Amino acid sequence: MENRKIWIADDILSLVECIPQIDDVNNYKCWRDKATQDGYNFKLEDTLEEFRSHPIKSRFIATIQRNSDSACIGSISVSPEGSVPDLAIMLYKPFRHHGYGTKAFSLAVQYCFNVLKIDELHAGCYETNIVSQKMITKCGFQPNPQGNQLEEHYLTREPIMQFDFVITNPNKNQ
């Protein structure tokens, strides 16, 4: 396994440097998964080559790595500079529903507050995604109804609500 810079870690997971030449294939496969598309209300129809041609615009992106065997199990990112800081996660299919999302999200929140010095961090999920709602609130985020956005479902074109959640940096005034 290649050596990657570690951004932040705990005893279970590390958020490590994203290496597009290596990680793009897994990220692409994840985006092609219906559960991921449902979670993001977006259907990816690009080829792998087209997917790779889109530059990464996040202010922070990391590969989620399991420490026990260095398996890359997903990715996590924060929206680009100049936009509301929004934390997003994708776990690869075999690693879902094992608590890794909550661990990775918590690590990313720490990194955003302590290293990136973000004062307020948002996270969103759709009203139908109960698992993500539980994960986000378990990580300390609070519902932020004024940030909720009504959108059109990517398949049915019916209205669907994206819930907004927010957490404030406890070190903000220190």
N, C-alpha and C positions, 0 to 999 in steps of 0.2 A: 504494500500500500504506500502511496506517495505521502511525503511529509507535507502537511498543510499548516499554515499559521493558525494558531488557536486564538480566537477573539475572546471567548469566555467559556468556562467549563464547570461542571460539578462532578459528582462521583459517577453519574450515569451517562451524561451527554456532553458533547463539546459543540460549540458553534465555531466552525472553521472556515477558512478561506474558501470561497467558491472558485473553482477552476472550470471555466466554461467548456473547454475542450473535453473535460471528463464528465462534468455534471449535466451538460445540456441534454444528453440522451435520456438520463433518468427523469429530468424535469419535463422533457417533451413527452415521455411516456405517461407521466403523471397528469399532464395537461390533457392528454387524449382520453383519460379515464372519466367515465360519466360522473362519478361521485365528485371528482374535482371540478368538473364543469358545472355541476349543480351547485357546489359550494361557492363558486365565483360568478354564477349566472352568466357564463360565457362559453361558447363552443369554439374550440380551436380547430381550424380546418387547414392550417399551414402544414406543409411538408417539414421534415426535420431541417432541411437546408433553409427554408424560409424562416422557420423558428430561430435558427442560429443567426440569421441576418439582422434580427432586431436587437439593437444595443440595449444593454441593461442600464436602466435609468435610476435605479434605487440609490438612496443615500447610504444604505447599508444592506448587504446581502450576504448570507452565510449558508453553508451546507451544514445540515444537522448530522452529526456523526455519533454513533453509539460507541462508547469507550471500550466496552468488553471485547469487541471484535473489529473496530474501526469501520463498521458498515455505515455507508451513507444512507440515511433513512428519510431525508426530506430537505427542504430549504425554507428559509425564513428571510423576510426582507422588510425594509421600511421605505415608504414612498419617497420619491425624489425631493431634493432640496427645493424650497419655494412652494411646497404644497403642505397641507396639513399632515403631520407625521402619523402615518397609519401603518400598523404592524400587520403583516400577513404571513401565513404559514401554509405549506403544503407538505403532507406526509405521504410517502410512497405506500402503495396499497398493503404490502405485507406488514407494515409497521403501525398501522392505524389501530386504535382502541386498546393500546397498551400503556397509556399514560405519558408517552413520549411528547405528545403535542403540548401538554401542560408544562412539562419540564422545560422544553425548548422555548416556549412562549415566556415563561418566567425568567429564563436566562437572558432572552432578548430584551425584556423590559429592563433588567439590571444594566445591561450593556448600553441601552439607549439613554438611561438616566445618568449613569456614572461615567461613561466614556464619550458618548455623543452629546451629552449635556442637554438633552431634550427636556423641556419643562412639562409638556403635556403630550400624551401618546394616545392615539385612537386605535380602535380595532372594530371591524364590522363583520356581520354575518347576516344571512337572510333568515327571515322569520321561521322558515321550515327547518333550519339547521340547529336543532336542540343541542346536539353534541358540542358544536362550536360555542354556543351561548354558555353552556356550563363551563367549558374550558376557559373562556375569556373572563367570566366572573370569578372563577376559582383563582385566577391570576391577579385579582384585585381591581379589575375594571368595573366601572359602574355604568348603568344605562344612561345614555345621553340622548333623550328623545328629540331634542332640537336638531340633532345631527342625522336623524333617521331620513332615509331617502326612498321614495316610492319609485320603483323602476318597472320595466316590462320584463317578464320572464323570457329567457332566451329561446325557449321552445314554444311555449303556449301563447306568448304575447299578452298574457293576463297580468294584471298588476301584482307586484310582489314587493314587500317592504324589506329594505336592508336596514337592520338595526345598527345604531352607532353606540359604542361604548368608549369610555375615556378613563384614564388614570393620570394622576398628577404626580410629578416628581416630588417625593418627600423632602428632598434636599434643595428644592427650588429657591428658598429664601436664605440659604446658608452660605 
